[in-house]
Amino acid sequence: MNVGEIIYIRVLAQEMSQKILVPVKIVERLIRESMDGIITTYVAQTPGGEQYELNSTEEMFKTLESARVELIEESTRNIDDIIKKASLFEQKYFNSTGVTQNEPQQEDVYVEENTTAP
């Protein structure tokens, strides 16, 4: 990373109980040399003007597109996990094969129609 560069950090928004992307600007590069070697860390500035040292465990993205790709992959993994659990429940409780398809067919989608007259 370079000083002046804008990157995106994924953080937990306390008030929303979900993760959000926040742009931060790299304002300082710190190089520390010790008996164990050289460690480079960075200080970032938040949109509110706060400065803090980046933690190496934070999810950081150089571009919004790279964040987008990761978020889509994560969402896909979560959806696949939900589908797998549903299939396991089906097998356990209904002695079914639990075969799932990658893409639902039109006849697979159940929509309850309103049968009451106005």
Buried (B, 14 or more C-beta within 10 A) or exposed (E): EEEEEEBBBBBEEEEEEEBEBBBBBBEEEEEEEEEEEEEEEBBBBBEEEEEEEBEEEEBBBEEEEEBEEEBEEEEEEEEEEEBEEEBEEBEEEEEEEBEEEEEEEEEEEEEEEEEEEE
